[in-house]
Every structure is written in structure tokens, then in C-alpha cells.
Amino acid sequence: MQDVLHVNGGTPLHGEITVRGAKNFVSKAMVAALLGDGPSVLRNVPVIRDVGVVTGLLELHGVDVVADTQAGVLTLDPSKVESAHVADIDAHAGSSRIPILFCGPLLHRLGEAFIPDLGGCRIGDRPINYHLDILRQFGAIVEKREQGIHIHAPRGLFGTKVELPYPSVGATEQLLLTAVRADGITELTNAAIEPEILDLINVLQKMGAVISVDTDRVIRIEGVPRLSGYRHTALSDRIEAASWASAALATHGDVMVRGASQPEMTAFLNTFRKVGGEFEVEDEGIRFFHPGGDLRSIVLETDVHPGFMTDWQQPLVVALTQAKGLSIVHETVYENRFGFTDALRGMGATIQVYRECLGGHPCRFGQRNFYHSAVISGPTPLAGADIEVPDLRGGFSHLIAALTAKGSSSVRGIGLIDRGYEFFTEKLTALGAEFSRD
Ligand code: EPU
């Protein structure tokens, strides 16, 4: 794998790119196929490494996966689902967070599941206590073993009432994927209601599930004894769309993002406008551009949906280094998502991180020792540097910084970006970026 990108920055990004299905939906919809008793067809699937990881895990469990990568279509046939060998599953340890979501479907199909140590981006502790508590509440027995977690449900799974301490995306998905075929009614309060979750509910409803999303973050599921396959087109990737939008803004560029969808991006679009970026919403996508003049500083707080997504924060912070004045960003979803700013400081940005909850409401990290607020003073010219990709979104931010900086940069560990950004080097070429990969 070619893992270093040499970027000659300072050229505005101009042109058109396309985003396909959302990474954080597609991987879950693939897991949902395990619940059906016939094949499912998922469209608008991007070519990203996370899809490959979930494909590998499904295949280990006997699911027949046929991919037409160019058309973006996956056919998933779970009719021969079987237990996988622990050693084979363990080979996937550390590569993704998705294995934890296999629990409910595998418990329904096979009565047991084995979960290896999880991977995913290092942006906080990322515990799985909510997931395990939920599975126990359904009646599963959870045993921690040396290589991972073994879960079984000798008497079956039963509907239950769950209240989440925090509206976790993964825990809400865990509950949905388990409750749809559990015996009886399940009610979840303080559920996450991200668009990717609502689209997963669409998929499950197509399969035969009975799910209602009530006001105030309450989701009710009436368990059914069997589910069929589904045919579904994934909603588009609003994190990728916002990442390219931030790249357009930071580089003084103009990028048409085909496939970007306004309803899921309302909070981002409001913020983009407040910073001084402009956008035009078309039927086929959204054009994001820097209209000239100064960008403006802002006060921003990340939050669960419908707030400003934590995953939009890192790319936008690079654009904020180019805004006039002091911007304040309070990260309330993950306790440790400002590590990427070290490299930006090395490139000339003025960013300080604080333990206090700055510029917004006190959050659950306020009394703890986490650097979860940042103050960015701009505009500061960025200079090319040798930088290392820390995680997926932080890595894309480094890439934006390298594209914005005058001079040449080497961005190492660029393979991490393939986890969630489809054909990103091809897209950079289409937008006129000057770079080479080796
Ligand atoms: N949390 C717990 N215990 C749990 C689960 C979560 O304390 O058992 C905490 C987390 O530590 C975190 C907060 O709850 O502080 C929110 O975590 P959540 O469960 O919502 O996140 P996730 O499901 O692990 C998904 C996305 C992330 C995205 C978050 C928030 C996937 C595969 N990942 O993670 O995406 O940031 O929701 O929207 O869907 C990315 O795409 O780069 C990425 C990190």
C-alpha cells in the first residue's frame, strides 16, 4: 500500500466530485442483512476499507457477498449463516468497531457470538459498556475471555426497556439489531436519532420489522419472529461531503459535491455560512465555495444529531485557522478529539486546547481531565510540513492543511484515509490538487 502523500499546497480546489453511501450507515446495513432469511441488495455502496472489513466478517460467518464495486451494489445472502472460528474472527481484531454489532443478529441466528478486541479511531476510550448492558437486558450472557467477548443466549432474547445514559449511535444500533427479532416489545429512551440510524430503521422496516420513532428520543420496537431480505439505496455520506466542503473553504476553492444532501447537513450548512463560506443546493448535490474576502471566527459546539456532528469538527477546524479572529470549538461527543491540532500548530496555526467547557454548555467531560475545547486564532498562513495521520477524520484534516499550506508537505499513514473516503486521491486529482503518492 502506498502510504505517503507528497502534497504541493496552496492551489485552490476547483471542480466536481461525487460522494456515495455513508460509511456509518452502509456497514450497519450490511450487518442487518444477517437477520434476513433471504438475500438483501444494498446500492450506493462506496469502495472503502470499512466495507471490505465487514464483507470479510460476513463471509467468515457464511454470508455469500457479491460486490459490483463500480455500480456500488452489494448482494448479501445469509441463507447459510454459521459460526466462525474464533481465530479467524480474531484476525479482524482492531480493524473496526463494527464486530460488536454482529451480536444481536448472531444470537438470533446461532444462539452465540464472539467479539474480538475492537478497533476504530483512537479519539477517546470508546468503551462498549452500553452495548454489553443492552445485550444483558435482552437476556444474553456475556463472558469476557482472553481474546475477546463470548456472548450466548440459551433461553432466547426478550424485549426490554432501556434508557441510555447518553444517546450513543452504536448502542442505539445494537438495540435495534437485537430488538427486531426479540420476543416482545422493546422501548429505548434517550436514543440516538442520527440520519444513518433512521435509514437503518428504513432497512429494518423493509425487512418486516415494526419500529416507531416517537418524540423525545424514544424508539419502540415490536419483535417479530422472522425477517426477509431488503433492497435499499444508502443515504449519502454527509461526513465526506462536509470534509470536501471544508477543503474547498480552507483552500479558497469551489467544489461541487454531487450526492451531498441538504436535509442531513442543516447544522453544517448553517455553520459553513456563519464562517463566511457560500453554498448552492442543486438537485444533484451541493456546490461549496469561498466567495472571497475574510472568513469569520465562530463559537461552535459539537453534539449528537440534530446538532453539529463531531466528525465535521476536525476538517472545519482547518478552515477556522484561516478565519479572522478567535474561534472557540467545544467537543462534547468524544473526550479526546483534538490530538490532530498538534500537527496544525507545527504548520503555523495558533490553536490552544483547554480542559474547560468553553463557549457553550457544560458537558460530561468538564470536570475531568480531558482537553476537549479549542481556541483557534486566525488567520494564520500554514507552511508545508512532514505530518503523520492520527485517525480517519484527523487525517483528512491534515490533508486539508497540506493542501492549504504554501510549499510541500508529506502526509504519512495516508492508508487510514482509505477506511472512509472513497477514491480520495482520484478526487484530489479531479479538483486540481498537486500531489504524488508513494
Ligand atoms: N459511549 C460509551 N459507552 C458505549 C458506547 C459509547 O461511553 O458503550 C460513549 C463514547 O465513548 C462516546 C459517546 O458515547 O463518547 C458517543 O459514541 P457513539 O456510540 O455515539 O459512537 P460510535 O457508535 O462508536 C459512531 C461513528 C463515529 C461517530 C459517532 C458519533 C460508526 C462506525 N462510527 O461511533 O464515526 O463519530 O458515531 O456520531 O458509525 C468516523 O466515522 O470517523 C467516526 C468516528
Boltz pocket constraint, residues with backbone or C-beta under 6 A from the ligand:
constraints:
  - pocket:
      binder: B
      contacts: [[A, 23], [A, 24], [A, 25], [A, 97], [A, 98], [A, 121], [A, 124], [A, 125], [A, 126], [A, 127], [A, 128], [A, 129], [A, 130], [A, 131], [A, 132], [A, 166], [A, 167], [A, 168], [A, 169], [A, 170], [A, 171], [A, 192], [A, 239], [A, 309], [A, 310], [A, 311], [A, 332], [A, 333], [A, 334], [A, 335], [A, 392], [A, 393], [A, 420]]
      max_distance: 6.0
